[in-house]
Amino acid sequence: MLVNEGALVLKFWFHLTKEGQRARLKALESDPRTAWRVTQWNWDRLKTYDKLQNAAGHLLRLTNTPGRRGW
């Protein structure tokens, strides 16, 4: 609908490797000011990282539709 009205819609995907995510969680956890942000849920998600990446890639492919290019 937005594209049909002339809007340019851009989709960005910021990817963080499994190792990068692990390092990020460890860094947050080791700092008393940010340790509260890391929960068991975060570590559980890291265990399913590969499945989540596959699902996210599939979702991005499914929602990628060509727009009308009148500009």
N, C-alpha and C positions, 0 to 999 in steps of 0.2 A: 504494500500500500504506500509506504513512504517513497519507494523508488518510483512508483507510478505518478506520484505527485512532484517528482523532480529532485528528491533528496538523494544525496550520495551516501550510501550506507557502507561503512567499513567495519570489518570484523577482525579483531586482533586476538591472537592466542599467544600468551606468554608461557613458554615452556621452561620448567626447571627440572633438571635431571634428578633421578632418584638419589644420587650421591649429593647433589646440591641441596635437595630438600632435607636430607639427613643432617648435613652440615648446618643448615639454617636452623633446624629444630634444636640441635645441640647447642648452637651459639645462643639462641633465645633462652634455652633452659639454664645455661650457665650464668646468665646475667640476672641478678636478683630483681632488676627493674622490669624484666620481660618474662621471667620464668612462669608467671601466672598464665601467660598466653599459650603455653604448651600443655596439653592434656593427654591422657591415654588415647583419646579419640584420634589425635594427630598421629601418634605412633601406629595405631591400628590402620589408619589410612595409608601409611607408608608401606605396610605389609601387602596391601592390595594395589600398590602403585601401578604395576603393569596392566592389570585389568582396568583400572580407572583411565589410564592413558589410551588404551584401545577403545573404550567406550566414548571417551571425549573425541578422539579422532573420527570415529564413526558418526557421532552427532554433528561434528563440524562438516563432514562430507554431506550428510543428509540435509543440512540447512543451507548449503551453498547453492544458490540459484542465480542464474544469470539475470542481470538487470537490464533495463532498457537504457541504451546509451544515446541520448539525444544531445549531448553536449559536445 
